Amino acid sequence: MIRVLVADDHTLFRHGLRALLESVPDVDLVGEAANGEEALALVETLRPDIVLMDILMPVLSGIPATRRIVDAHPDIAVVMLTMQAEDDALFAAMRAGARGYVLKGADETELLRVLRAAAAGEALFGPAIAGRLVNFFAQERTTAPEFPELSDREREVLMCIAQGLNNATIADRLVLSPKTVRNHISNIFSKLQVADRAEAIIRARLAGLGGN
């Protein structure tokens, strides 16, 4: 039996996934979490074989939760099941240690194939995702940007933070609303796993952004 924990903040989606998994003979749904913090706690008590993890969740999102689970329990496989089709999310999940990445629009066969592969210690991605990985790695890349888990806009915001700019000045410089700046900063903290602005500045300056 493959013991599965589901982490997703959408109750109706979890109910539908529960109905699917409970109909599969070799899968045992052992628990459900509504955010990354709940998932971390349940992993400690339930010790599933696989965590099916959404990316965008409150309290703690899926990428840092995945990294913490993989670091603490390398024997537990994390498979991302998400609406996030962007390359940034995909590669951030891979760097965090995810063994699979499936879009929520995938069919039952694809999801179960990825689950079973992850349970067997393999890394498998849905066809749409696999195709994009092949295309990405087939491109000639002579340089890689600092903090590749960040989007281009997030790197711009991080550069401004490293220069000591406040949110209002960043908004003016990048022609963004203050709310958008706050959202970008929140995403940066989450993706870089930093606690506050000071730590983000240190990380950025060590990477050569924003001065010495």
Biotite code that builds the C-alpha atoms (Angstrom):
import biotite.structure as struc

atoms = struc.array([
    struc.Atom([0.000, 0.000, 0.000], chain_id="A", res_id=1, res_name="MET", atom_name="CA", element="C"),
    struc.Atom([1.167, 3.519, -0.830], chain_id="A", res_id=2, res_name="ILE", atom_name="CA", element="C"),
    struc.Atom([0.447, 5.779, 2.141], chain_id="A", res_id=3, res_name="ARG", atom_name="CA", element="C"),
    struc.Atom([-0.493, 9.255, 0.916], chain_id="A", res_id=4, res_name="VAL", atom_name="CA", element="C"),
    struc.Atom([-0.925, 12.569, 2.722], chain_id="A", res_id=5, res_name="LEU", atom_name="CA", element="C"),
    struc.Atom([-2.713, 15.359, 0.813], chain_id="A", res_id=6, res_name="VAL", atom_name="CA", element="C"),
    struc.Atom([-1.853, 19.025, 1.460], chain_id="A", res_id=7, res_name="ALA", atom_name="CA", element="C"),
    struc.Atom([-4.197, 21.491, -0.251], chain_id="A", res_id=8, res_name="ASP", atom_name="CA", element="C"),
    struc.Atom([-6.114, 24.485, 1.079], chain_id="A", res_id=9, res_name="ASP", atom_name="CA", element="C"),
    struc.Atom([-9.179, 23.935, -1.133], chain_id="A", res_id=10, res_name="HIS", atom_name="CA", element="C"),
    struc.Atom([-11.652, 21.746, 0.746], chain_id="A", res_id=11, res_name="THR", atom_name="CA", element="C"),
    struc.Atom([-13.691, 20.731, -2.295], chain_id="A", res_id=12, res_name="LEU", atom_name="CA", element="C"),
    struc.Atom([-10.578, 19.725, -4.205], chain_id="A", res_id=13, res_name="PHE", atom_name="CA", element="C"),
    struc.Atom([-9.389, 17.614, -1.269], chain_id="A", res_id=14, res_name="ARG", atom_name="CA", element="C"),
    struc.Atom([-12.800, 15.909, -1.130], chain_id="A", res_id=15, res_name="HIS", atom_name="CA", element="C"),
    struc.Atom([-12.592, 15.028, -4.820], chain_id="A", res_id=16, res_name="GLY", atom_name="CA", element="C"),
    struc.Atom([-9.030, 13.784, -4.470], chain_id="A", res_id=17, res_name="LEU", atom_name="CA", element="C"),
    struc.Atom([-10.035, 11.732, -1.438], chain_id="A", res_id=18, res_name="ARG", atom_name="CA", element="C"),
    struc.Atom([-12.788, 10.024, -3.438], chain_id="A", res_id=19, res_name="ALA", atom_name="CA", element="C"),
    struc.Atom([-10.296, 9.210, -6.198], chain_id="A", res_id=20, res_name="LEU", atom_name="CA", element="C"),
    struc.Atom([-7.551, 7.874, -3.934], chain_id="A", res_id=21, res_name="LEU", atom_name="CA", element="C"),
    struc.Atom([-9.926, 5.830, -1.795], chain_id="A", res_id=22, res_name="GLU", atom_name="CA", element="C"),
    struc.Atom([-11.077, 4.036, -4.955], chain_id="A", res_id=23, res_name="SER", atom_name="CA", element="C"),
    struc.Atom([-7.541, 2.868, -5.787], chain_id="A", res_id=24, res_name="VAL", atom_name="CA", element="C"),
    struc.Atom([-6.670, -0.529, -4.220], chain_id="A", res_id=25, res_name="PRO", atom_name="CA", element="C"),
    struc.Atom([-2.965, 0.109, -3.666], chain_id="A", res_id=26, res_name="ASP", atom_name="CA", element="C"),
    struc.Atom([-3.339, 3.620, -2.207], chain_id="A", res_id=27, res_name="VAL", atom_name="CA", element="C"),
    struc.Atom([-4.144, 4.467, 1.419], chain_id="A", res_id=28, res_name="ASP", atom_name="CA", element="C"),
    struc.Atom([-5.081, 8.117, 2.094], chain_id="A", res_id=29, res_name="LEU", atom_name="CA", element="C"),
    struc.Atom([-3.761, 8.580, 5.636], chain_id="A", res_id=30, res_name="VAL", atom_name="CA", element="C"),
    struc.Atom([-4.388, 12.285, 6.197], chain_id="A", res_id=31, res_name="GLY", atom_name="CA", element="C"),
    struc.Atom([-5.228, 15.740, 4.863], chain_id="A", res_id=32, res_name="GLU", atom_name="CA", element="C"),
    struc.Atom([-3.680, 19.149, 5.554], chain_id="A", res_id=33, res_name="ALA", atom_name="CA", element="C"),
    struc.Atom([-4.927, 22.615, 4.645], chain_id="A", res_id=34, res_name="ALA", atom_name="CA", element="C"),
    struc.Atom([-1.504, 24.303, 4.622], chain_id="A", res_id=35, res_name="ASN", atom_name="CA", element="C"),
    struc.Atom([2.206, 23.579, 4.754], chain_id="A", res_id=36, res_name="GLY", atom_name="CA", element="C"),
    struc.Atom([2.483, 23.823, 8.543], chain_id="A", res_id=37, res_name="GLU", atom_name="CA", element="C"),
    struc.Atom([-0.260, 21.242, 8.991], chain_id="A", res_id=38, res_name="GLU", atom_name="CA", element="C"),
    struc.Atom([1.477, 19.033, 6.455], chain_id="A", res_id=39, res_name="ALA", atom_name="CA", element="C"),
    struc.Atom([4.756, 19.201, 8.400], chain_id="A", res_id=40, res_name="LEU", atom_name="CA", element="C"),
    struc.Atom([2.997, 18.236, 11.630], chain_id="A", res_id=41, res_name="ALA", atom_name="CA", element="C"),
    struc.Atom([1.114, 15.353, 10.026], chain_id="A", res_id=42, res_name="LEU", atom_name="CA", element="C"),
    struc.Atom([4.259, 14.040, 8.352], chain_id="A", res_id=43, res_name="VAL", atom_name="CA", element="C"),
    struc.Atom([5.811, 13.640, 11.809], chain_id="A", res_id=44, res_name="GLU", atom_name="CA", element="C"),
    struc.Atom([2.862, 11.661, 13.192], chain_id="A", res_id=45, res_name="THR", atom_name="CA", element="C"),
    struc.Atom([1.650, 9.741, 10.131], chain_id="A", res_id=46, res_name="LEU", atom_name="CA", element="C"),
    struc.Atom([4.930, 9.115, 8.234], chain_id="A", res_id=47, res_name="ARG", atom_name="CA", element="C"),
    struc.Atom([3.333, 8.757, 4.788], chain_id="A", res_id=48, res_name="PRO", atom_name="CA", element="C"),
    struc.Atom([5.197, 7.401, 1.790], chain_id="A", res_id=49, res_name="ASP", atom_name="CA", element="C"),
    struc.Atom([4.121, 10.348, -0.349], chain_id="A", res_id=50, res_name="ILE", atom_name="CA", element="C"),
    struc.Atom([2.900, 13.888, 0.260], chain_id="A", res_id=51, res_name="VAL", atom_name="CA", element="C"),
    struc.Atom([0.716, 15.306, -2.514], chain_id="A", res_id=52, res_name="LEU", atom_name="CA", element="C"),
    struc.Atom([1.507, 18.995, -2.111], chain_id="A", res_id=53, res_name="MET", atom_name="CA", element="C"),
    struc.Atom([-0.144, 22.114, -3.505], chain_id="A", res_id=54, res_name="ASP", atom_name="CA", element="C"),
    struc.Atom([2.127, 25.134, -4.008], chain_id="A", res_id=55, res_name="ILE", atom_name="CA", element="C"),
    struc.Atom([0.013, 28.160, -3.106], chain_id="A", res_id=56, res_name="LEU", atom_name="CA", element="C"),
    struc.Atom([-1.312, 27.669, 0.435], chain_id="A", res_id=57, res_name="MET", atom_name="CA", element="C"),
    struc.Atom([-1.728, 29.961, 3.445], chain_id="A", res_id=58, res_name="PRO", atom_name="CA", element="C"),
    struc.Atom([0.518, 29.939, 6.548], chain_id="A", res_id=59, res_name="VAL", atom_name="CA", element="C"),
    struc.Atom([3.299, 28.029, 4.770], chain_id="A", res_id=60, res_name="LEU", atom_name="CA", element="C"),
    struc.Atom([3.340, 27.437, 1.026], chain_id="A", res_id=61, res_name="SER", atom_name="CA", element="C"),
    struc.Atom([4.255, 24.211, -0.713], chain_id="A", res_id=62, res_name="GLY", atom_name="CA", element="C"),
    struc.Atom([7.831, 24.945, -1.814], chain_id="A", res_id=63, res_name="ILE", atom_name="CA", element="C"),
    struc.Atom([9.346, 25.669, 1.635], chain_id="A", res_id=64, res_name="PRO", atom_name="CA", element="C"),
    struc.Atom([7.210, 22.905, 3.149], chain_id="A", res_id=65, res_name="ALA", atom_name="CA", element="C"),
    struc.Atom([8.601, 20.475, 0.558], chain_id="A", res_id=66, res_name="THR", atom_name="CA", element="C"),
    struc.Atom([12.167, 21.510, 1.311], chain_id="A", res_id=67, res_name="ARG", atom_name="CA", element="C"),
    struc.Atom([11.674, 20.975, 5.044], chain_id="A", res_id=68, res_name="ARG", atom_name="CA", element="C"),
    struc.Atom([10.037, 17.571, 4.565], chain_id="A", res_id=69, res_name="ILE", atom_name="CA", element="C"),
    struc.Atom([12.735, 16.346, 2.178], chain_id="A", res_id=70, res_name="VAL", atom_name="CA", element="C"),
    struc.Atom([15.520, 17.621, 4.450], chain_id="A", res_id=71, res_name="ASP", atom_name="CA", element="C"),
    struc.Atom([14.058, 15.926, 7.540], chain_id="A", res_id=72, res_name="ALA", atom_name="CA", element="C"),
    struc.Atom([12.697, 12.782, 5.873], chain_id="A", res_id=73, res_name="HIS", atom_name="CA", element="C"),
    struc.Atom([14.487, 11.971, 2.586], chain_id="A", res_id=74, res_name="PRO", atom_name="CA", element="C"),
    struc.Atom([12.592, 8.685, 2.455], chain_id="A", res_id=75, res_name="ASP", atom_name="CA", element="C"),
    struc.Atom([9.267, 10.557, 2.037], chain_id="A", res_id=76, res_name="ILE", atom_name="CA", element="C"),
    struc.Atom([8.493, 11.569, -1.539], chain_id="A", res_id=77, res_name="ALA", atom_name="CA", element="C"),
    struc.Atom([6.793, 14.877, -2.267], chain_id="A", res_id=78, res_name="VAL", atom_name="CA", element="C"),
    struc.Atom([4.757, 15.229, -5.459], chain_id="A", res_id=79, res_name="VAL", atom_name="CA", element="C"),
    struc.Atom([3.482, 18.671, -6.383], chain_id="A", res_id=80, res_name="MET", atom_name="CA", element="C"),
    struc.Atom([-0.166, 18.728, -7.493], chain_id="A", res_id=81, res_name="LEU", atom_name="CA", element="C"),
    struc.Atom([-0.880, 22.296, -8.480], chain_id="A", res_id=82, res_name="THR", atom_name="CA", element="C"),
    struc.Atom([-2.421, 24.794, -10.866], chain_id="A", res_id=83, res_name="MET", atom_name="CA", element="C"),
    struc.Atom([0.953, 26.564, -11.157], chain_id="A", res_id=84, res_name="GLN", atom_name="CA", element="C"),
    struc.Atom([2.239, 25.856, -14.667], chain_id="A", res_id=85, res_name="ALA", atom_name="CA", element="C"),
    struc.Atom([4.966, 28.519, -14.718], chain_id="A", res_id=86, res_name="GLU", atom_name="CA", element="C"),
    struc.Atom([8.605, 27.514, -15.119], chain_id="A", res_id=87, res_name="ASP", atom_name="CA", element="C"),
    struc.Atom([9.527, 29.417, -11.937], chain_id="A", res_id=88, res_name="ASP", atom_name="CA", element="C"),
    struc.Atom([7.243, 27.224, -9.834], chain_id="A", res_id=89, res_name="ALA", atom_name="CA", element="C"),
    struc.Atom([8.342, 24.035, -11.580], chain_id="A", res_id=90, res_name="LEU", atom_name="CA", element="C"),
    struc.Atom([12.065, 24.576, -11.079], chain_id="A", res_id=91, res_name="PHE", atom_name="CA", element="C"),
    struc.Atom([11.620, 25.864, -7.530], chain_id="A", res_id=92, res_name="ALA", atom_name="CA", element="C"),
    struc.Atom([9.792, 22.614, -6.736], chain_id="A", res_id=93, res_name="ALA", atom_name="CA", element="C"),
    struc.Atom([12.571, 20.542, -8.288], chain_id="A", res_id=94, res_name="MET", atom_name="CA", element="C"),
    struc.Atom([15.219, 22.408, -6.314], chain_id="A", res_id=95, res_name="ARG", atom_name="CA", element="C"),
    struc.Atom([13.201, 21.848, -3.145], chain_id="A", res_id=96, res_name="ALA", atom_name="CA", element="C"),
    struc.Atom([13.399, 18.104, -3.781], chain_id="A", res_id=97, res_name="GLY", atom_name="CA", element="C"),
    struc.Atom([10.012, 17.243, -5.295], chain_id="A", res_id=98, res_name="ALA", atom_name="CA", element="C"),
    struc.Atom([9.967, 13.868, -7.065], chain_id="A", res_id=99, res_name="ARG", atom_name="CA", element="C"),
    struc.Atom([7.018, 14.715, -9.264], chain_id="A", res_id=100, res_name="GLY", atom_name="CA", element="C"),
    struc.Atom([5.010, 17.634, -10.589], chain_id="A", res_id=101, res_name="TYR", atom_name="CA", element="C"),
    struc.Atom([1.474, 17.203, -11.872], chain_id="A", res_id=102, res_name="VAL", atom_name="CA", element="C"),
    struc.Atom([-0.976, 19.882, -12.946], chain_id="A", res_id=103, res_name="LEU", atom_name="CA", element="C"),
    struc.Atom([-4.450, 19.724, -11.431], chain_id="A", res_id=104, res_name="LYS", atom_name="CA", element="C"),
    struc.Atom([-5.948, 19.331, -14.883], chain_id="A", res_id=105, res_name="GLY", atom_name="CA", element="C"),
    struc.Atom([-4.210, 15.960, -15.318], chain_id="A", res_id=106, res_name="ALA", atom_name="CA", element="C"),
    struc.Atom([-6.280, 12.807, -15.608], chain_id="A", res_id=107, res_name="ASP", atom_name="CA", element="C"),
    struc.Atom([-6.409, 10.003, -13.052], chain_id="A", res_id=108, res_name="GLU", atom_name="CA", element="C"),
    struc.Atom([-4.022, 7.757, -14.987], chain_id="A", res_id=109, res_name="THR", atom_name="CA", element="C"),
    struc.Atom([-1.296, 10.394, -15.119], chain_id="A", res_id=110, res_name="GLU", atom_name="CA", element="C"),
    struc.Atom([-1.584, 11.227, -11.419], chain_id="A", res_id=111, res_name="LEU", atom_name="CA", element="C"),
    struc.Atom([-1.440, 7.591, -10.338], chain_id="A", res_id=112, res_name="LEU", atom_name="CA", element="C"),
    struc.Atom([1.522, 6.878, -12.618], chain_id="A", res_id=113, res_name="ARG", atom_name="CA", element="C"),
    struc.Atom([3.482, 9.726, -11.007], chain_id="A", res_id=114, res_name="VAL", atom_name="CA", element="C"),
    struc.Atom([2.443, 8.592, -7.501], chain_id="A", res_id=115, res_name="LEU", atom_name="CA", element="C"),
    struc.Atom([3.552, 5.011, -8.080], chain_id="A", res_id=116, res_name="ARG", atom_name="CA", element="C"),
    struc.Atom([6.842, 6.110, -9.611], chain_id="A", res_id=117, res_name="ALA", atom_name="CA", element="C"),
    struc.Atom([7.565, 8.364, -6.628], chain_id="A", res_id=118, res_name="ALA", atom_name="CA", element="C"),
    struc.Atom([6.705, 5.525, -4.227], chain_id="A", res_id=119, res_name="ALA", atom_name="CA", element="C"),
    struc.Atom([9.260, 3.377, -6.084], chain_id="A", res_id=120, res_name="ALA", atom_name="CA", element="C"),
    struc.Atom([11.964, 5.977, -5.562], chain_id="A", res_id=121, res_name="GLY", atom_name="CA", element="C"),
    struc.Atom([11.786, 7.442, -9.054], chain_id="A", res_id=122, res_name="GLU", atom_name="CA", element="C"),
    struc.Atom([11.167, 11.014, -10.189], chain_id="A", res_id=123, res_name="ALA", atom_name="CA", element="C"),
    struc.Atom([8.430, 11.389, -12.763], chain_id="A", res_id=124, res_name="LEU", atom_name="CA", element="C"),
    struc.Atom([6.657, 14.371, -14.271], chain_id="A", res_id=125, res_name="PHE", atom_name="CA", element="C"),
    struc.Atom([3.444, 14.568, -16.268], chain_id="A", res_id=126, res_name="GLY", atom_name="CA", element="C"),
    struc.Atom([3.810, 14.657, -20.080], chain_id="A", res_id=127, res_name="PRO", atom_name="CA", element="C"),
    struc.Atom([3.203, 18.412, -20.365], chain_id="A", res_id=128, res_name="ALA", atom_name="CA", element="C"),
    struc.Atom([5.741, 19.152, -17.652], chain_id="A", res_id=129, res_name="ILE", atom_name="CA", element="C"),
    struc.Atom([8.279, 16.632, -18.979], chain_id="A", res_id=130, res_name="ALA", atom_name="CA", element="C"),
    struc.Atom([8.141, 18.266, -22.411], chain_id="A", res_id=131, res_name="GLY", atom_name="CA", element="C"),
    struc.Atom([8.927, 21.644, -20.925], chain_id="A", res_id=132, res_name="ARG", atom_name="CA", element="C"),
    struc.Atom([11.834, 20.210, -18.947], chain_id="A", res_id=133, res_name="LEU", atom_name="CA", element="C"),
    struc.Atom([13.320, 18.723, -22.103], chain_id="A", res_id=134, res_name="VAL", atom_name="CA", element="C"),
    struc.Atom([12.970, 22.039, -23.937], chain_id="A", res_id=135, res_name="ASN", atom_name="CA", element="C"),
    struc.Atom([14.506, 23.950, -21.055], chain_id="A", res_id=136, res_name="PHE", atom_name="CA", element="C"),
    struc.Atom([17.573, 21.771, -20.718], chain_id="A", res_id=137, res_name="PHE", atom_name="CA", element="C"),
    struc.Atom([17.999, 21.564, -24.492], chain_id="A", res_id=138, res_name="ALA", atom_name="CA", element="C"),
    struc.Atom([18.540, 25.322, -24.676], chain_id="A", res_id=139, res_name="GLN", atom_name="CA", element="C"),
    struc.Atom([22.086, 26.595, -24.594], chain_id="A", res_id=140, res_name="GLU", atom_name="CA", element="C"),
    struc.Atom([22.541, 28.493, -21.362], chain_id="A", res_id=141, res_name="ARG", atom_name="CA", element="C"),
    struc.Atom([25.889, 30.177, -20.840], chain_id="A", res_id=142, res_name="THR", atom_name="CA", element="C"),
    struc.Atom([24.938, 31.995, -17.649], chain_id="A", res_id=143, res_name="THR", atom_name="CA", element="C"),
    struc.Atom([22.379, 31.353, -14.964], chain_id="A", res_id=144, res_name="ALA", atom_name="CA", element="C"),
    struc.Atom([20.773, 34.239, -13.061], chain_id="A", res_id=145, res_name="PRO", atom_name="CA", element="C"),
    struc.Atom([21.268, 34.578, -9.337], chain_id="A", res_id=146, res_name="GLU", atom_name="CA", element="C"),
    struc.Atom([18.355, 33.149, -7.360], chain_id="A", res_id=147, res_name="PHE", atom_name="CA", element="C"),
    struc.Atom([16.788, 31.235, -10.281], chain_id="A", res_id=148, res_name="PRO", atom_name="CA", element="C"),
    struc.Atom([13.786, 30.383, -8.099], chain_id="A", res_id=149, res_name="GLU", atom_name="CA", element="C"),
    struc.Atom([12.737, 34.041, -8.346], chain_id="A", res_id=150, res_name="LEU", atom_name="CA", element="C"),
    struc.Atom([10.872, 35.543, -11.276], chain_id="A", res_id=151, res_name="SER", atom_name="CA", element="C"),
    struc.Atom([12.484, 38.418, -13.196], chain_id="A", res_id=152, res_name="ASP", atom_name="CA", element="C"),
    struc.Atom([10.272, 40.921, -11.382], chain_id="A", res_id=153, res_name="ARG", atom_name="CA", element="C"),
    struc.Atom([11.072, 39.388, -7.993], chain_id="A", res_id=154, res_name="GLU", atom_name="CA", element="C"),
    struc.Atom([14.796, 39.695, -8.754], chain_id="A", res_id=155, res_name="ARG", atom_name="CA", element="C"),
    struc.Atom([14.254, 43.374, -9.574], chain_id="A", res_id=156, res_name="GLU", atom_name="CA", element="C"),
    struc.Atom([12.483, 43.870, -6.239], chain_id="A", res_id=157, res_name="VAL", atom_name="CA", element="C"),
    struc.Atom([15.252, 41.996, -4.410], chain_id="A", res_id=158, res_name="LEU", atom_name="CA", element="C"),
    struc.Atom([17.835, 44.245, -6.069], chain_id="A", res_id=159, res_name="MET", atom_name="CA", element="C"),
    struc.Atom([15.954, 47.275, -4.760], chain_id="A", res_id=160, res_name="CYS", atom_name="CA", element="C"),
    struc.Atom([15.742, 45.758, -1.267], chain_id="A", res_id=161, res_name="ILE", atom_name="CA", element="C"),
    struc.Atom([19.498, 45.135, -1.356], chain_id="A", res_id=162, res_name="ALA", atom_name="CA", element="C"),
    struc.Atom([19.999, 48.800, -2.218], chain_id="A", res_id=163, res_name="GLN", atom_name="CA", element="C"),
    struc.Atom([18.149, 49.726, 0.962], chain_id="A", res_id=164, res_name="GLY", atom_name="CA", element="C"),
    struc.Atom([15.036, 51.107, -0.722], chain_id="A", res_id=165, res_name="LEU", atom_name="CA", element="C"),
    struc.Atom([11.734, 51.107, 1.175], chain_id="A", res_id=166, res_name="ASN", atom_name="CA", element="C"),
    struc.Atom([8.498, 49.744, -0.294], chain_id="A", res_id=167, res_name="ASN", atom_name="CA", element="C"),
    struc.Atom([7.184, 53.119, -1.437], chain_id="A", res_id=168, res_name="ALA", atom_name="CA", element="C"),
    struc.Atom([10.397, 53.899, -3.317], chain_id="A", res_id=169, res_name="THR", atom_name="CA", element="C"),
    struc.Atom([10.441, 50.428, -4.881], chain_id="A", res_id=170, res_name="ILE", atom_name="CA", element="C"),
    struc.Atom([6.842, 50.924, -6.040], chain_id="A", res_id=171, res_name="ALA", atom_name="CA", element="C"),
    struc.Atom([7.738, 54.258, -7.655], chain_id="A", res_id=172, res_name="ASP", atom_name="CA", element="C"),
    struc.Atom([10.893, 52.940, -9.307], chain_id="A", res_id=173, res_name="ARG", atom_name="CA", element="C"),
    struc.Atom([9.276, 49.808, -10.760], chain_id="A", res_id=174, res_name="LEU", atom_name="CA", element="C"),
    struc.Atom([5.891, 51.440, -11.430], chain_id="A", res_id=175, res_name="VAL", atom_name="CA", element="C"),
    struc.Atom([4.041, 48.995, -9.214], chain_id="A", res_id=176, res_name="LEU", atom_name="CA", element="C"),
    struc.Atom([1.330, 49.379, -6.608], chain_id="A", res_id=177, res_name="SER", atom_name="CA", element="C"),
    struc.Atom([2.413, 49.155, -2.945], chain_id="A", res_id=178, res_name="PRO", atom_name="CA", element="C"),
    struc.Atom([0.301, 45.996, -2.570], chain_id="A", res_id=179, res_name="LYS", atom_name="CA", element="C"),
    struc.Atom([2.083, 44.347, -5.514], chain_id="A", res_id=180, res_name="THR", atom_name="CA", element="C"),
    struc.Atom([5.450, 45.224, -3.991], chain_id="A", res_id=181, res_name="VAL", atom_name="CA", element="C"),
    struc.Atom([4.386, 43.679, -0.674], chain_id="A", res_id=182, res_name="ARG", atom_name="CA", element="C"),
    struc.Atom([3.262, 40.517, -2.480], chain_id="A", res_id=183, res_name="ASN", atom_name="CA", element="C"),
    struc.Atom([6.568, 40.256, -4.338], chain_id="A", res_id=184, res_name="HIS", atom_name="CA", element="C"),
    struc.Atom([8.512, 40.704, -1.096], chain_id="A", res_id=185, res_name="ILE", atom_name="CA", element="C"),
    struc.Atom([6.430, 38.023, 0.615], chain_id="A", res_id=186, res_name="SER", atom_name="CA", element="C"),
    struc.Atom([7.142, 35.636, -2.290], chain_id="A", res_id=187, res_name="ASN", atom_name="CA", element="C"),
    struc.Atom([10.863, 36.464, -2.136], chain_id="A", res_id=188, res_name="ILE", atom_name="CA", element="C"),
    struc.Atom([11.029, 35.724, 1.598], chain_id="A", res_id=189, res_name="PHE", atom_name="CA", element="C"),
    struc.Atom([9.210, 32.424, 1.059], chain_id="A", res_id=190, res_name="SER", atom_name="CA", element="C"),
    struc.Atom([11.290, 31.267, -1.905], chain_id="A", res_id=191, res_name="LYS", atom_name="CA", element="C"),
    struc.Atom([14.628, 32.249, -0.364], chain_id="A", res_id=192, res_name="LEU", atom_name="CA", element="C"),
    struc.Atom([13.580, 30.967, 3.060], chain_id="A", res_id=193, res_name="GLN", atom_name="CA", element="C"),
    struc.Atom([14.588, 34.180, 4.799], chain_id="A", res_id=194, res_name="VAL", atom_name="CA", element="C"),
    struc.Atom([12.877, 35.518, 7.900], chain_id="A", res_id=195, res_name="ALA", atom_name="CA", element="C"),
    struc.Atom([12.989, 39.242, 7.254], chain_id="A", res_id=196, res_name="ASP", atom_name="CA", element="C"),
    struc.Atom([14.282, 42.129, 5.145], chain_id="A", res_id=197, res_name="ARG", atom_name="CA", element="C"),
    struc.Atom([17.681, 42.181, 6.842], chain_id="A", res_id=198, res_name="ALA", atom_name="CA", element="C"),
    struc.Atom([18.326, 38.532, 6.011], chain_id="A", res_id=199, res_name="GLU", atom_name="CA", element="C"),
    struc.Atom([17.171, 39.097, 2.416], chain_id="A", res_id=200, res_name="ALA", atom_name="CA", element="C"),
    struc.Atom([19.628, 41.994, 2.086], chain_id="A", res_id=201, res_name="ILE", atom_name="CA", element="C"),
    struc.Atom([22.477, 39.816, 3.353], chain_id="A", res_id=202, res_name="ILE", atom_name="CA", element="C"),
    struc.Atom([21.613, 37.004, 0.910], chain_id="A", res_id=203, res_name="ARG", atom_name="CA", element="C"),
    struc.Atom([21.341, 39.462, -1.982], chain_id="A", res_id=204, res_name="ALA", atom_name="CA", element="C"),
    struc.Atom([24.597, 41.263, -1.215], chain_id="A", res_id=205, res_name="ARG", atom_name="CA", element="C"),
    struc.Atom([26.511, 38.014, -0.787], chain_id="A", res_id=206, res_name="LEU", atom_name="CA", element="C"),
    struc.Atom([25.336, 37.191, -4.326], chain_id="A", res_id=207, res_name="ALA", atom_name="CA", element="C"),
    struc.Atom([26.623, 40.545, -5.586], chain_id="A", res_id=208, res_name="GLY", atom_name="CA", element="C"),
    struc.Atom([23.310, 42.387, -5.777], chain_id="A", res_id=209, res_name="LEU", atom_name="CA", element="C"),
    struc.Atom([22.833, 45.924, -4.540], chain_id="A", res_id=210, res_name="GLY", atom_name="CA", element="C"),
    struc.Atom([26.382, 46.778, -3.594], chain_id="A", res_id=211, res_name="GLY", atom_name="CA", element="C"),
    struc.Atom([28.745, 45.611, -0.900], chain_id="A", res_id=212, res_name="ASN", atom_name="CA", element="C"),
])
